[in-house]
Amino acid sequence: MSGREWPLGRLAKRLGAELHGDPERVVRAIAPLGVAGEGDLSFLANRRYLRDLRTTRASAVIVGPGDAEASPTAVLVLPNPYLGYARAASGRFPVRIEGGSVAGIDFVLYPGITLRGVVTGRPSGALAGISVRASQERLLGGMTTPDLEGRFRIDELGPGTWTVRAEERD
């Protein structure tokens, strides 16, 4: 949902998280640790990315117990950061991706979740030939074409980790 702002105190209450930081600080979008900036919410669920956590510019990060001290910014501590991320994403934050492609961005979804987003990085008239697909290993969960403004929707993805890609069709 574009334009929505969540104060961290309100988000922590919604997620059942322990907040370490200013409850009035606001997040507006979700972004990966490595590209997140002011106003973005990110998450760490795999300690392999601790280096990215230590250098993130996100306004807040969802982390598991024991990882809060590694963060230079506010944290929302939950036993399962993946689940917290999925629940935060269901609050209809926009997902912000920098660069020319969204390839390789993984989403953890639960039954009945609808994935909605916007393909950006091109003028609205230059989206012809773009497709958005969600896949899980060898399973294609859904594919769609964005509308003229880049908006897309993939309904009823099952549980698990999905890779979402926006790419030009061959």
DSSP file (Angstrom, degrees, kcal/mol; ACC not computed):
  #  RESIDUE AA STRUCTURE BP1 BP2  ACC     N-H-->O    O-->H-N    N-H-->O    O-->H-N    TCO  KAPPA ALPHA  PHI   PSI    X-CA   Y-CA   Z-CA
    1    1 A M    >         0   0    0      0, 0.0     3,-1.0     0, 0.0     2,-0.2   0.000 360.0 360.0 360.0 117.1    0.0    0.0    0.0
    2    2 A S  T 3   +     0   0    0      1,-0.2     3,-0.1    91,-0.2    27,-0.1  -0.473 360.0  18.4 -75.5 139.4    1.6    3.2   -1.2
    3    3 A G  T 3  S+     0   0    0      1,-0.3     2,-0.3    25,-0.2    -1,-0.2   0.415  85.3 135.9  87.2  -2.3    1.8    6.1    1.2
    4    4 A R    <   -     0   0    0     -3,-1.0     2,-0.4    24,-0.2    -1,-0.3  -0.620  36.0-161.0 -83.1 137.8    1.1    4.2    4.4
    5    5 A E        -     0   0    0     -2,-0.3    23,-0.2    -3,-0.1    21,-0.0  -0.960   4.3-165.3-120.0 137.1    3.2    5.1    7.4
    6    6 A W  E     -A   27   0A   0     21,-2.5    21,-2.1    -2,-0.4     2,-0.2  -0.963  15.4-140.9-122.3 114.1    3.7    2.9   10.5
    7    7 A P  E  >  -A   26   0A   0      0, 0.0     4,-2.4     0, 0.0     3,-0.4  -0.514  26.6-122.4 -64.2 141.7    5.1    4.2   13.7
    8    8 A L  H  > S+     0   0    0     17,-3.0     4,-3.1    14,-0.3     5,-0.2   0.839 110.1  57.7 -59.5 -34.8    7.4    1.5   15.2
    9    9 A G  H  > S+     0   0    0     14,-2.6     4,-1.8     2,-0.2    -1,-0.2   0.918 110.1  43.9 -61.0 -42.3    5.5    1.4   18.4
   10   10 A R  H  > S+     0   0    0     13,-0.5     4,-2.3    -3,-0.4    -2,-0.2   0.902 114.6  49.1 -68.5 -41.7    2.3    0.5   16.6
   11   11 A L  H  X S+     0   0    0     -4,-2.4     4,-2.4     2,-0.2     6,-0.2   0.913 109.3  52.5 -65.2 -42.4    4.0   -2.0   14.3
   12   12 A A  H  X>S+     0   0    0     -4,-3.1     5,-2.4     1,-0.2     4,-1.5   0.914 110.8  47.7 -59.2 -42.8    5.7   -3.7   17.3
   13   13 A K  H  <5S+     0   0    0     -4,-1.8    -1,-0.2    -5,-0.2    -2,-0.2   0.920 111.2  50.7 -64.2 -43.3    2.3   -4.0   19.0
   14   14 A R  H  <5S+     0   0    0     -4,-2.3    -2,-0.2     1,-0.2    -1,-0.2   0.871 118.5  38.1 -61.4 -38.3    0.7   -5.4   15.7
   15   15 A L  H  <5S-     0   0    0     -4,-2.4    -1,-0.2    -5,-0.1    -2,-0.2   0.608 107.2-121.3 -89.6 -12.7    3.5   -8.0   15.4
   16   16 A G  T  <5 +     0   0    0     -4,-1.5     2,-0.2     1,-0.2    -3,-0.2   0.826  62.5 151.5  72.8  32.3    3.9   -8.8   19.1
   17   17 A A      < -     0   0    0     -5,-2.4     2,-0.6    -6,-0.2    -1,-0.2  -0.597  53.0-118.7 -98.5 155.7    7.5   -7.7   18.9
   18   18 A E  E     -B   77   0B   0     59,-2.0    59,-2.9    -2,-0.2     2,-0.4  -0.853  34.9-143.7 -89.6 120.7    9.8   -6.3   21.5
   19   19 A L  E     -B   76   0B   0     -2,-0.6     2,-0.6    57,-0.2    57,-0.2  -0.750  19.6-173.8 -93.8 130.1   10.9   -2.8   20.3
   20   20 A H  E     +B   75   0B   0     55,-2.7    55,-1.9    -2,-0.4     2,-0.3  -0.897  63.2  34.7-115.9  95.7   14.4   -1.5   20.9
   21   21 A G  S    S-     0   0    0     -2,-0.6    -2,-0.1    53,-0.2    39,-0.0  -0.924 104.5 -27.2 150.3-175.5   14.2    2.1   19.6
   22   22 A D    >   -     0   0    0     -2,-0.3     3,-1.2     1,-0.2   -14,-0.3  -0.554  43.4-153.4 -72.9 118.1   12.0    5.1   19.2
   23   23 A P  T 3  S+     0   0    0      0, 0.0   -14,-2.6     0, 0.0   -13,-0.5   0.680  94.7  56.4 -67.9 -14.7    8.3    4.1   19.1
   24   24 A E  T 3  S+     0   0    0    -16,-0.2    -2,-0.1   -17,-0.2     2,-0.0   0.585  78.0 112.9 -91.5 -11.1    7.5    7.2   17.1
   25   25 A R    <   -     0   0    0     -3,-1.2   -17,-3.0   -18,-0.1     2,-0.4  -0.377  62.7-137.1 -62.6 141.0   10.0    6.5   14.3
   26   26 A V  E     -A    7   0A   0    -19,-0.2     2,-0.4   -18,-0.1    13,-0.2  -0.817  17.1-164.1-110.7 139.6    8.1    5.8   11.1
   27   27 A V  E     +A    6   0A   0    -21,-2.1   -21,-2.5    -2,-0.4    13,-0.2  -0.936   9.9 174.6-116.2 147.7    8.6    3.1    8.4
   28   28 A R        +     0   0    0     11,-4.1     2,-0.3    -2,-0.4   -24,-0.2   0.547  61.6  17.3-125.5 -17.0    7.0    3.4    4.9
   29   29 A A  E     -c   40   0B   0     10,-1.4    12,-2.7    64,-0.2     2,-0.4  -0.949  66.4-116.6-153.1 166.4    8.3    0.5    2.9
   30   30 A I  E     +cd  41  95B   0     64,-2.7    66,-3.0    -2,-0.3    12,-0.2  -0.934  37.8 165.2-111.1 135.5   10.0   -2.9    3.1
   31   31 A A        -     0   0    0     10,-2.2    12,-0.2    -2,-0.4    66,-0.1  -0.988  41.2 -92.6-146.8 153.5   13.5   -3.4    1.5
   32   32 A P    >>  -     0   0    0      0, 0.0     4,-1.7     0, 0.0     3,-1.3  -0.304  44.2-108.8 -62.2 152.3   16.3   -5.9    1.7
   33   33 A L  T 34 S+     0   0    0     10,-0.3    24,-0.5     1,-0.3    25,-0.2   0.868 114.9  55.2 -50.6 -44.2   19.1   -5.1    4.2
   34   34 A G  T 34 S+     0   0    0      1,-0.2    -1,-0.3    22,-0.1    19,-0.0   0.706 120.2  27.4 -69.7 -21.4   21.7   -4.1    1.6
   35   35 A V  T <4 S+     0   0    0     -3,-1.3    -1,-0.2    61,-0.1    -2,-0.2   0.460  89.8 121.8-117.1  -4.7   19.6   -1.5   -0.1
   36   36 A A     <  +     0   0    0     -4,-1.7    21,-0.8    -3,-0.2     2,-0.2  -0.247  34.7 170.7 -63.2 147.3   17.3   -0.3    2.7
   37   37 A G    >   -     0   0    0      1,-0.1     3,-2.2    19,-0.1    22,-0.8  -0.639  44.5 -29.8-137.5-164.5   17.4    3.4    3.6
   38   38 A E  T 3  S+     0   0    0      1,-0.3    -1,-0.1    20,-0.2    20,-0.1  -0.314 128.7  20.9 -57.2 131.1   15.6    5.9    5.7
   39   39 A G  T 3  S+     0   0    0      1,-0.3   -11,-4.1   -13,-0.2   -10,-1.4   0.365 100.0 118.6  90.8  -4.2   11.9    5.0    6.1
   40   40 A D  E <   -c   29   0B   0     -3,-2.2    19,-1.7    17,-0.2    20,-1.4  -0.705  51.7-149.8 -99.7 148.5   12.5    1.3    5.2
   41   41 A L  E     +ce  30  60B   0    -12,-2.7   -10,-2.2    -2,-0.3     2,-0.2  -0.942  24.2 170.5-109.0 134.6   11.8   -1.8    7.3
   42   42 A S  E     - e   0  61B   0     18,-2.1    20,-2.6    -2,-0.4     2,-0.3  -0.715  16.7-141.5-131.0-176.1   14.0   -4.8    6.7
   43   43 A F  E     - e   0  62B   0     18,-0.3     2,-0.5   -12,-0.2   -10,-0.3  -0.995   7.3-150.6-150.6 156.0   14.6   -8.2    8.4
   44   44 A L        +     0   0    0     18,-2.8    20,-0.4    -2,-0.3     3,-0.1  -0.976  30.5 148.8-127.0 115.3   17.4  -10.6    9.3
   45   45 A A        +     0   0    0     -2,-0.5     2,-0.5     1,-0.2    -1,-0.1   0.480  66.7  56.8-119.5 -10.7   16.4  -14.3    9.5
   46   46 A N  S >  S-     0   0    0      1,-0.1     3,-2.4     3,-0.0    -1,-0.2  -0.979  70.2-147.9-126.9 118.5   19.8  -15.8    8.4
   47   47 A R  G >  S+     0   0    0     -2,-0.5     3,-1.8     1,-0.3     4,-0.2   0.631  90.8  82.5 -62.4 -12.6   22.9  -15.0   10.4
   48   48 A R  G 3  S+     0   0    0      1,-0.3     3,-0.4     2,-0.1    -1,-0.3   0.744  90.3  53.3 -60.3 -21.9   24.9  -15.3    7.2
   49   49 A Y  G <>  +     0   0    0     -3,-2.4     4,-1.8     1,-0.2     3,-0.4   0.108  69.8 115.0-102.1  20.7   23.7  -11.7    6.5
   50   50 A L  H <> S+     0   0    0     -3,-1.8     4,-2.4     1,-0.2    -1,-0.2   0.853  72.6  59.9 -58.5 -35.0   24.9  -10.2    9.8
   51   51 A R  H  > S+     0   0    0     -3,-0.4     4,-0.9     1,-0.2    -1,-0.2   0.916 105.4  48.2 -59.8 -42.4   27.4   -8.1    7.9
   52   52 A D  H  > S+     0   0    0     -3,-0.4     4,-0.7     1,-0.2     3,-0.4   0.874 109.3  53.7 -65.7 -36.1   24.5   -6.5    6.0
   53   53 A L  H >< S+     0   0    0     -4,-1.8     3,-0.9     1,-0.2    -2,-0.2   0.928 105.0  54.0 -62.4 -43.9   22.7   -5.9    9.3
   54   54 A R  H 3< S+     0   0    0     -4,-2.4    -1,-0.2     1,-0.2    -2,-0.2   0.735 118.9  34.0 -64.5 -22.6   25.7   -4.1   10.8
   55   55 A T  H 3< S+     0   0    0     -4,-0.9    -1,-0.2    -3,-0.4    -2,-0.2   0.340  87.2 129.1-114.8   5.7   25.8   -1.7    7.8
   56   56 A T    <<  -     0   0    0     -3,-0.9   -22,-0.1    -4,-0.7   -19,-0.1  -0.244  44.7-158.9 -64.8 150.2   22.1   -1.3    7.0
   57   57 A R        +     0   0    0    -21,-0.8   -17,-0.2   -24,-0.5    -1,-0.1   0.175  49.2 131.8-108.3  12.9   20.6    2.2    6.7
   58   58 A A        -     0   0    0    -25,-0.2   -20,-0.2   -22,-0.2   -17,-0.2  -0.247  64.6-128.9 -61.3 153.4   17.1    0.9    7.3
   59   59 A S  S    S+     0   0    0    -19,-1.7    15,-0.9   -22,-0.8     2,-0.3   0.791  89.7   0.6 -72.5 -28.3   15.0    2.7    9.8
   60   60 A A  E     -ef  41  74B   0    -20,-1.4   -18,-2.1    13,-0.1     2,-0.4  -0.987  63.4-154.4-158.3 154.1   14.2   -0.6   11.6
   61   61 A V  E     -ef  42  75B   0     13,-1.8    15,-2.3    -2,-0.3     2,-0.6  -0.998  17.1-134.1-134.7 136.2   15.0   -4.3   11.2
   62   62 A I  E     +ef  43  76B   0    -20,-2.6   -18,-2.8    -2,-0.4     2,-0.3  -0.806  40.8 168.2 -86.4 124.1   13.1   -7.3   12.4
   63   63 A V  E     - f   0  77B   0     13,-2.2    15,-2.6    -2,-0.6   -18,-0.1  -0.860  32.9-111.3-133.2 165.8   15.6   -9.7   14.1
   64   64 A G    >   -     0   0    0    -20,-0.4     3,-1.9    -2,-0.3     4,-0.4  -0.454  56.6 -68.2 -88.3 169.1   15.6  -12.8   16.2
   65   65 A P  T 3  S+     0   0    0      0, 0.0    -1,-0.2     0, 0.0    12,-0.0  -0.319 122.7  26.4 -56.6 136.5   16.6  -12.9   19.9
   66   66 A G  T 3  S+     0   0    0     -3,-0.1     4,-0.1     1,-0.0     3,-0.1   0.288 104.1  80.4  93.3 -10.3   20.4  -12.3   20.2
   67   67 A D    X   +     0   0    0     -3,-1.9     3,-1.2     1,-0.1     4,-0.4   0.515  63.6  88.9-104.3  -6.7   20.8  -10.2   17.0
   68   68 A A  G >  S+     0   0    0     -4,-0.4     3,-1.7     1,-0.3    -1,-0.1   0.877  81.4  59.1 -59.9 -39.8   19.5   -6.9   18.3
   69   69 A E  G 3  S+     0   0    0      1,-0.3    -1,-0.3    -3,-0.1    -2,-0.1   0.696  98.4  60.0 -67.1 -18.1   22.9   -5.7   19.5
   70   70 A A  G <  S+     0   0    0     -3,-1.2    -1,-0.3    -4,-0.1    -2,-0.2   0.570  87.0  95.4 -83.3  -8.8   24.4   -6.0   16.0
   71   71 A S    <   -     0   0    0     -3,-1.7   -17,-0.2    -4,-0.4     4,-0.1  -0.672  59.0-158.8 -90.9 134.1   22.0   -3.5   14.6
   72   72 A P  S    S+     0   0    0      0, 0.0     2,-0.2     0, 0.0    -1,-0.1   0.446  79.9  44.0 -82.6   0.7   22.9    0.2   14.2
   73   73 A T  S    S-     0   0    0      1,-0.2   -13,-0.1   -52,-0.0   -14,-0.1  -0.676 105.8 -54.2-133.4-177.1   19.2    1.1   14.0
   74   74 A A  E     - f   0  60B   0    -15,-0.9   -13,-1.8    -2,-0.2     2,-0.4  -0.284  54.8-157.1 -61.5 147.0   15.9    0.3   15.8
   75   75 A V  E     -Bf  20  61B   0    -55,-1.9   -55,-2.7   -15,-0.2     2,-0.5  -0.964  20.0-151.3-131.1 149.7   15.0   -3.4   16.0
   76   76 A L  E     -Bf  19  62B   0    -15,-2.3   -13,-2.2    -2,-0.4     2,-0.5  -0.980  26.1-149.6-112.6 113.4   11.8   -5.4   16.4
   77   77 A V  E     +Bf  18  63B   0    -59,-2.9   -59,-2.0    -2,-0.5   -13,-0.2  -0.754  26.1 160.6 -95.3 125.7   12.7   -8.6   18.2
   78   78 A L        -     0   0    0    -15,-2.6   -61,-0.1    -2,-0.5   -62,-0.1  -0.973  47.8-123.3-137.8 150.6   10.7  -11.7   17.4
   79   79 A P  S    S+     0   0    0      0, 0.0   -15,-0.1     0, 0.0    -1,-0.1   0.833 110.7  33.3 -62.1 -31.0   11.3  -15.5   17.8
   80   80 A N     >  -     0   0    0      1,-0.1     4,-2.1   -17,-0.1     3,-0.2  -0.835  66.1-176.8-128.8  92.2   10.7  -16.0   14.1
   81   81 A P  H  > S+     0   0    0      0, 0.0     4,-2.7     0, 0.0     5,-0.2   0.836  84.3  59.0 -59.8 -33.3   11.8  -13.0   11.9
   82   82 A Y  H  > S+     0   0    0      2,-0.2     4,-2.5     1,-0.2     5,-0.2   0.943 107.9  45.2 -59.1 -47.6   10.5  -14.6    8.7
   83   83 A L  H  > S+     0   0    0     -3,-0.2     4,-2.6     1,-0.2     5,-0.2   0.909 112.3  51.7 -63.5 -41.7    7.0  -14.7   10.2
   84   84 A G  H  X S+     0   0    0     -4,-2.1     4,-2.6     1,-0.2    -1,-0.2   0.908 109.9  49.7 -60.1 -42.1    7.3  -11.2   11.4
   85   85 A Y  H  X S+     0   0    0     -4,-2.7     4,-2.9     2,-0.2    -2,-0.2   0.928 110.8  49.1 -61.4 -46.1    8.4  -10.1    8.0
   86   86 A A  H  X S+     0   0    0     -4,-2.5     4,-1.6     1,-0.2    -2,-0.2   0.907 113.0  47.4 -61.7 -41.7    5.4  -11.8    6.4
   87   87 A R  H  < S+     0   0    0     -4,-2.6     4,-0.3     2,-0.2    -1,-0.2   0.890 112.6  49.0 -67.9 -38.5    3.0  -10.3    8.9
   88   88 A A  H >< S+     0   0    0     -4,-2.6     3,-1.6     1,-0.2     5,-0.5   0.916 109.4  52.8 -65.0 -41.9    4.5   -6.8    8.3
   89   89 A A  H >< S+     0   0    0     -4,-2.9     3,-1.8     1,-0.3     4,-0.4   0.832  99.6  62.3 -63.2 -31.8    4.3   -7.3    4.5
   90   90 A S  T 3< S+     0   0    0     -4,-1.6    -1,-0.3     1,-0.3    -2,-0.2   0.616  85.6  76.0 -71.0  -8.7    0.6   -8.2    4.9
   91   91 A G  T <  S-     0   0    0     -3,-1.6    -1,-0.3    -4,-0.3    -2,-0.2   0.392 117.2-112.7 -77.0   3.6    0.2   -4.6    6.3
   92   92 A R    <   +     0   0    0     -3,-1.8   -88,-0.2     1,-0.2    -2,-0.2   0.853  55.5 166.5  68.8  40.1    0.5   -3.7    2.6
   93   93 A F        -     0   0    0     -5,-0.5    -1,-0.2    -4,-0.4     2,-0.2  -0.562  41.4-111.2 -72.0 146.9    3.9   -1.9    2.7
   94   94 A P        -     0   0    0      0, 0.0   -64,-2.7     0, 0.0     2,-0.6  -0.561  27.0-127.3 -71.9 149.6    5.3   -1.3   -0.7
   95   95 A V  B     -d   30   0B   0    -66,-0.2     2,-0.6    -2,-0.2    23,-0.2  -0.899  22.3-153.1 -99.2 122.6    8.5   -3.4   -1.4
   96   96 A R        +     0   0    0    -66,-3.0     2,-0.4    -2,-0.6   -61,-0.1  -0.860  16.4 177.2-103.8 124.0   11.3   -1.1   -2.5
   97   97 A I        -     0   0    0     -2,-0.6     2,-0.3   -66,-0.1    23,-0.1  -0.986  13.9-152.5-124.1 132.1   14.0   -2.7   -4.8
   98   98 A E        +     0   0    0     -2,-0.4     3,-0.3     3,-0.0     2,-0.2  -0.742  55.1  39.7-100.4 154.4   16.9   -0.7   -6.2
   99   99 A G  S    S-     0   0    0     -2,-0.3    -2,-0.1     1,-0.2     3,-0.0  -0.477 100.9 -60.3 104.3-176.1   18.7   -1.6   -9.4
  100  100 A G  S    S+     0   0    0     -2,-0.2     2,-0.3     1,-0.0    -1,-0.2   0.541 111.1  35.1 -85.9  -7.3   17.5   -2.8  -12.8
  101  101 A S        -     0   0    0     -3,-0.3    66,-0.1     2,-0.1    -1,-0.0  -0.986  51.9-151.6-147.7 151.9   15.9   -6.1  -11.7
  102  102 A V    >   +     0   0    0     64,-0.5     3,-1.4    -2,-0.3    62,-0.2   0.216  54.5 137.7-103.4  12.8   14.0   -7.6   -8.8
  103  103 A A  T 3   +     0   0    0      1,-0.2    62,-0.1    63,-0.2     3,-0.1  -0.312  64.3  23.5 -60.5 137.2   15.4  -11.1   -9.6
  104  104 A G  T 3  S+     0   0    0      1,-0.3     2,-0.6    60,-0.1    -1,-0.2   0.478  79.9 136.2  89.7   2.6   16.4  -13.0   -6.5
  105  105 A I  E <   -G  164   0C   0     -3,-1.4    59,-2.2    59,-0.7     2,-0.4  -0.755  41.5-153.0 -84.8 122.6   14.2  -11.3   -4.0
  106  106 A D  E     -G  163   0C   0     -2,-0.6     2,-0.4    57,-0.2    57,-0.2  -0.765  10.4-167.2-100.8 142.4   12.6  -14.0   -1.8
  107  107 A F  E     -G  162   0C   0     55,-2.8    55,-3.3    -2,-0.4     2,-0.6  -0.980  14.4-143.8-124.7 137.7    9.3  -13.6    0.0
  108  108 A V  E     +G  161   0C   0     -2,-0.4     2,-0.3    53,-0.2    53,-0.2  -0.917  29.9 179.3-102.1 120.5    8.0  -15.9    2.7
  109  109 A L  E     -G  160   0C   0     51,-2.1    51,-1.4    -2,-0.6     3,-0.1  -0.842  18.0-147.1-123.2 157.2    4.2  -16.2    2.3
  110  110 A Y    >   -     0   0    0     -2,-0.3     3,-1.7    49,-0.2    47,-0.1  -0.833  46.2 -63.6-121.7 159.6    1.5  -18.1    4.2
  111  111 A P  T 3  S+     0   0    0      0, 0.0    47,-0.2     0, 0.0    -1,-0.1  -0.024 120.5  18.6 -48.9 137.9   -1.7  -19.7    2.8
  112  112 A G  T 3  S+     0   0    0     45,-0.4     2,-0.3     1,-0.3    44,-0.2   0.478  88.2 143.5  84.2   2.5   -4.2  -17.3    1.4
  113  113 A I  E <   -J  157   0D   0     -3,-1.7    44,-1.7    44,-0.7     2,-0.5  -0.566  38.2-151.7 -79.7 137.2   -1.6  -14.5    0.9
  114  114 A T  E     -     0   0D   0     -2,-0.3     2,-0.6    41,-0.2    41,-0.2  -0.937   8.5-144.6-105.4 128.7   -2.0  -12.3   -2.1
  115  115 A L  E     +J  154   0D   0     39,-2.9    39,-2.8    -2,-0.5     2,-0.4  -0.844  24.5 174.6 -94.2 120.9    1.2  -10.7   -3.4
  116  116 A R  E     +J  153   0D   0     -2,-0.6     2,-0.3    37,-0.2    37,-0.2  -0.950  10.3 140.6-123.5 146.7    0.7   -7.2   -4.8
  117  117 A G  E     -J  152   0D   0     35,-1.9    35,-2.5    -2,-0.4     2,-0.4  -0.950  41.4-111.5-165.3-176.1    3.4   -4.9   -6.0
  118  118 A V  E     -J  151   0D   0     -2,-0.3     2,-0.5   -23,-0.2    33,-0.2  -0.998  20.6-136.2-135.2 128.7    4.5   -2.3   -8.5
  119  119 A V        +     0   0    0     31,-2.7     2,-0.2    -2,-0.4     3,-0.2  -0.746  36.2 177.5 -81.0 125.5    7.2   -2.8  -11.2
  120  120 A T        +     0   0    0     -2,-0.5    30,-0.0     1,-0.1    29,-0.0  -0.663  42.5  73.6-122.1 178.0    9.3    0.4  -11.1
  121  121 A G  S    S+     0   0    0      1,-0.2    -1,-0.1    -2,-0.2    -2,-0.0   0.397  88.5  71.6  97.6  -2.1   12.4    1.7  -12.9
  122  122 A R  S    S-     0   0    0     -3,-0.2    -1,-0.2     5,-0.0     5,-0.1  -0.979  90.7 -95.1-138.7 152.2   10.7    2.4  -16.3
  123  123 A P    >   -     0   0    0      0, 0.0     3,-2.4     0, 0.0    26,-0.0  -0.340  44.2-109.1 -61.3 151.5    8.2    4.9  -17.5
  124  124 A S  G >  S+     0   0    0      1,-0.3     3,-0.8     2,-0.1    26,-0.2   0.805 118.6  55.0 -57.6 -30.8    4.7    3.7  -17.4
  125  125 A G  G 3  S+     0   0    0      1,-0.2     3,-0.4     2,-0.1    -1,-0.3   0.565  99.2  64.1 -77.5  -7.0    4.5    3.4  -21.2
  126  126 A A  G <  S+     0   0    0     -3,-2.4    -1,-0.2     1,-0.2    -2,-0.1   0.024  72.9  93.3-106.8  27.3    7.6    1.2  -21.3
  127  127 A L    X   +     0   0    0     -3,-0.8     3,-1.9    21,-0.2    -1,-0.2   0.455  49.7 122.3 -98.5  -1.6    6.2   -1.8  -19.4
  128  128 A A  T 3  S+     0   0    0     -3,-0.4     3,-0.1     1,-0.3    19,-0.0  -0.380  75.9  25.2 -60.7 136.2    5.0   -3.8  -22.4
  129  129 A G  T 3  S+     0   0    0      1,-0.3    40,-3.5    39,-0.1     2,-0.4   0.441  91.6 125.7  89.5   0.8    6.6   -7.2  -22.5
  130  130 A I  E <   -H  168   0C   0     -3,-1.9     2,-0.3    38,-0.2    -1,-0.3  -0.756  36.1-174.7 -91.8 137.1    7.3   -7.3  -18.7
  131  131 A S  E     -H  167   0C   0     36,-2.9    36,-2.5    -2,-0.4     2,-0.5  -0.959  13.6-149.8-126.9 152.2    6.0  -10.3  -16.8
  132  132 A V  E     +HI 166 144C   0     12,-3.0    12,-2.8    -2,-0.3     2,-0.4  -0.980  21.4 177.7-119.3 129.3    6.1  -10.9  -13.0
  133  133 A R  E     -HI 165 143C   0     32,-2.5    32,-2.5    -2,-0.5     2,-0.5  -0.982  22.2-150.5-136.1 148.7    6.3  -14.5  -11.7
  134  134 A A  E     +HI 164 142C   0      8,-2.7     7,-2.5    -2,-0.4     8,-1.4  -0.969  25.7 176.1-113.5 126.7    6.5  -16.2   -8.4
  135  135 A S  E     -HI 163 140C   0     28,-2.6    28,-3.1    -2,-0.5     2,-0.4  -0.933  23.9-158.7-134.1 157.6    8.4  -19.5   -8.3
  136  136 A Q  E >   - I   0 139C   0      3,-3.0     3,-3.0    -2,-0.3     2,-0.4  -0.923  68.4 -59.0-137.8 105.3    9.4  -22.0   -5.6
  137  137 A E  T 3  S-     0   0    0     -2,-0.4    26,-0.0     1,-0.3    25,-0.0  -0.414 125.6 -14.8  51.2-110.6   12.3  -24.3   -6.7
  138  138 A R  T 3  S+     0   0    0     -2,-0.4     2,-0.5    -3,-0.1    -1,-0.3   0.326 118.7  99.2-101.1   8.8   10.7  -25.9   -9.8
  139  139 A L  E <   -I  136   0C   0     -3,-3.0    -3,-3.0     2,-0.0     2,-0.7  -0.840  61.8-148.8-101.9 125.6    7.2  -24.8   -9.1
  140  140 A L  E     -I  135   0C   0     -2,-0.5    -5,-0.2    -5,-0.2     3,-0.1  -0.839  14.8-177.2 -90.0 115.5    5.6  -21.8  -10.8
  141  141 A G  E     -     0   0C   0     -7,-2.5     2,-0.3    -2,-0.7    -6,-0.2   0.777  61.3 -27.6 -85.4 -28.6    3.1  -20.4   -8.3
  142  142 A G  E     -I  134   0C   0     -8,-1.4    -8,-2.7    12,-0.1     2,-0.3  -0.901  49.2-159.5 179.1 151.8    1.8  -17.6  -10.5
  143  143 A M  E     +I  133   0C   0     -2,-0.3     2,-0.3   -10,-0.2   -10,-0.2  -0.997  19.1 163.2-142.9 143.3    2.6  -15.3  -13.4
  144  144 A T  E     -I  132   0C   0    -12,-2.8   -12,-3.0    -2,-0.3    10,-0.1  -0.946  33.7-119.1-150.9 169.5    1.0  -12.1  -14.4
  145  145 A T        -     0   0    0     -2,-0.3   -14,-0.2   -14,-0.2     8,-0.1  -0.963  35.0-119.8-113.4 131.1    1.5   -9.0  -16.5
  146  146 A P        -     0   0    0      0, 0.0     6,-0.2     0, 0.0   -16,-0.1  -0.314  28.3-113.9 -67.6 154.1    1.6   -5.6  -14.8
  147  147 A D    >   -     0   0    0      4,-2.6     3,-2.1     1,-0.1   -20,-0.0  -0.088  46.8 -79.1 -74.2-175.1   -1.0   -3.0  -15.8
  148  148 A L  T 3  S+     0   0    0      1,-0.3   -21,-0.2     2,-0.1   -22,-0.1   0.717 134.2  49.0 -63.0 -21.3    0.0    0.3  -17.5
  149  149 A E  T 3  S-     0   0    0      2,-0.1    -1,-0.3   -24,-0.1   -24,-0.1   0.343 122.2-104.4 -99.3   5.5    1.1    1.8  -14.2
  150  150 A G  S <  S+     0   0    0     -3,-2.1   -31,-2.7     1,-0.3     2,-0.2   0.416  71.1 144.6  92.3  -1.6    3.2   -1.3  -13.2
  151  151 A R  E     +J  118   0D   0    -33,-0.2    -4,-2.6    -5,-0.1     2,-0.3  -0.469  21.7 175.7 -75.5 141.6    0.8   -2.8  -10.7
  152  152 A F  E     -J  117   0D   0    -35,-2.5   -35,-1.9    -6,-0.2     2,-0.3  -0.940  15.4-162.6-140.8 164.9    0.5   -6.5  -10.4
  153  153 A R  E     -J  116   0D   0     -2,-0.3     2,-0.4   -37,-0.2   -37,-0.2  -0.974   5.7-173.2-150.7 131.9   -1.2   -9.1   -8.3
  154  154 A I  E     -J  115   0D   0    -39,-2.8   -39,-2.9    -2,-0.3     3,-0.3  -0.986  23.1-151.5-126.4 119.1   -0.6  -12.9   -7.7
  155  155 A D  E     +     0   0D   0     -2,-0.4   -41,-0.2   -41,-0.2   -42,-0.1  -0.535  57.8   7.6 -94.1 154.2   -3.3  -14.6   -5.6
  156  156 A E  E     +     0   0D   0    -44,-0.2     2,-0.3    -2,-0.2    -1,-0.2   0.808  65.9 178.0  54.2  46.7   -3.3  -17.6   -3.3
  157  157 A L  E     -J  113   0D   0    -44,-1.7   -44,-0.7    -3,-0.3   -45,-0.4  -0.606  26.8-124.6 -74.4 141.3    0.4  -18.5   -3.1
  158  158 A G        -     0   0    0     -2,-0.3   -49,-0.2     1,-0.2    -1,-0.1  -0.128  38.6 -67.6 -78.8 179.4    0.9  -21.4   -0.8
  159  159 A P  S    S+     0   0    0      0, 0.0     2,-0.2     0, 0.0   -49,-0.2  -0.268  88.0  59.7 -67.3 154.0    3.3  -21.6    2.2
  160  160 A G  E    S-G  109   0C   0    -51,-1.4   -51,-2.1    -3,-0.1     2,-0.5  -0.731  89.9 -46.1 127.4-173.3    7.0  -21.4    1.7
  161  161 A T  E     -G  108   0C   0     -2,-0.2     2,-0.4   -53,-0.2   -53,-0.2  -0.865  54.3-167.1-100.2 126.8    9.7  -19.2    0.3
  162  162 A W  E     -G  107   0C   0    -55,-3.3   -55,-2.8    -2,-0.5     2,-0.5  -0.879  16.6-141.8-116.1 144.0    9.0  -17.7   -3.1
  163  163 A T  E     -GH 106 135C   0    -28,-3.1   -28,-2.6    -2,-0.4     2,-0.5  -0.926  19.7-159.4-102.0 127.7   11.3  -16.0   -5.6
  164  164 A V  E     -GH 105 134C   0    -59,-2.2   -59,-0.7    -2,-0.5     2,-0.4  -0.926  11.7-178.6-112.8 128.3    9.6  -13.1   -7.3
  165  165 A R  E     - H   0 133C   0    -32,-2.5   -32,-2.5    -2,-0.5     2,-0.5  -0.977  20.1-161.4-129.5 139.7   11.0  -11.9  -10.6
  166  166 A A  E     + H   0 132C   0     -2,-0.4   -64,-0.5   -34,-0.2     2,-0.3  -0.987  36.0 150.0-112.4 121.7   10.0   -9.1  -13.0
  167  167 A E  E     - H   0 131C   0    -36,-2.5   -36,-2.9    -2,-0.5     2,-0.3  -0.972  49.7 -92.8-150.5 161.0   11.6   -9.7  -16.4
  168  168 A E  E     - H   0 130C   0     -2,-0.3   -38,-0.2   -38,-0.2     2,-0.1  -0.591  44.3-120.1 -76.8 135.9   11.1   -9.1  -20.1
  169  169 A R              0   0    0    -40,-3.5    -1,-0.1    -2,-0.3   -39,-0.0  -0.471 360.0 360.0 -72.5 146.7    9.4  -11.9  -21.9
  170  170 A D              0   0    0     -2,-0.1    -1,-0.1     0, 0.0    -2,-0.0   0.478 360.0 360.0 -74.1 360.0   11.4  -13.5  -24.6
